[in-house]
């Protein structure tokens, strides 16, 4: 059995979770609802486990405020990512457990009927485009991964690594060949070294343009994505 009221994981952090726990312990359930819902509007700064704790305290407070339907919805969202979750009766009131059991019954009935279990972890808290944009501007694919498109994010990250490596090699080759061309004194050697430098110069320009295009595509993808 899992206790969802443990504060150990968050006790040392000065963040909204502490405020939620303190308000809940003092019986300020409306305040818990406000803080939790506000925090869940943008989950970029929280771990999946922290998001589950926010939803848990939110559900508990909704039960306390008599909003059983809302509590069931929140419990089902938690079950969608932690279907084996149970409440510890040593810490949780019988009323909350009763509502949780209803949510469990609805959730497992829906899944047993062939309904696809939705991933509602980011239902209200999917990171916004700005969160994705600034991350993808630093490294392609980071923003896509943050916003839930792990496959595309992985492809873009590896693609960016390849483009960056190729660009770095071309820039280095262009610099070295240019220095050798400048140092050449024999006419025949000068021509040969110029051709080598020219090839590296063209390669450098190509890879730089490719890198810029890759970064731009990566940012545009964030902008036009839903």
Secondary structure, DSSP 8 states (H G I E B T S, - for coil): -B-TT--GGGTT--SHHHHHHHHHHTT-HHHHHHHHHHHTT--TTS-HHHHHHHHHHHHHHHHHTT-HHHHHHHHHHHHHH-TT--B-TTTS-HHHHHHHHHHHHHHHHHHHTT------TTTTT---HHHHHHHHHHSTTHHHHHTT-HHHHHHHHHHHHHHHHHHHHHHHHHHHHHHHHHH--SHHHHHHHHHHHHHHHHHHHHHHHHHHHHHHHHHHHHHH--
